[in-house]
Amino acid sequence: MFFMKVFAAVGIVFLADIDSVGSSDVPNVGAGAQVKKFPSNLSHIRNEDRFEDIIVDPEVALVLVVSKKYKTSECGRAVEVLNSISPELPCRVHALYIEDMKSIGYEFSIRGRKTPKLLLFRTRSRMADEVDFFDQEDSSKKLSQKIMVLLKDNVQNDAGHYEKSTLAIGAGGNEL
């Protein structure tokens, strides 16, 4: 919210709803196919309020950040890979276009030319782990394994999803 107040004070408006974008503005992604919306396995984050809901949600969230303008084939591949493994992941999976969520780009130092990025929110803080998933011989199975390694310290709830952990400072005892 701090970013919103600062940028609103200087008159910069940077949030947009993807539903208001025409189909000619939607990028070509993947192997020549045009994706007009994210697949059903990926929840589309359309505005900052929805992103804030994900941050405060007690369950771990995986967020794919892609661009409409830059590296469209790589972004399309990222969407396809994440869509294929999302049903087996024990966390919520989301996607957003960086052009529609510039405040998120500012906060997490992501620019359109640096997409796709995969962020794993596994703590209750606003910190995210960047999951590196575009190695030369990377597969969807390897990506799933990388995510599971990062979640090894998190606890699963009754629904099978991982809970975000709380970062604690100190031993929690009587220190004074």
ABEGO torsion letter per residue (X at the ends): XAAAAAAAAAGBBABBBAAABBAAABBBBEBGBBBABBBAABBBBABAAAAAAAAABABBBBBBBBBAABGAAAAAAAAAAAAAAAAABABBBBBBBAAABAAAAAAAGBBAAAOBBBBBBABABABBBBBBABBAABBAAAAAAAAAAAAAABBBBAAGBBBBBBBBBEAGBBAX
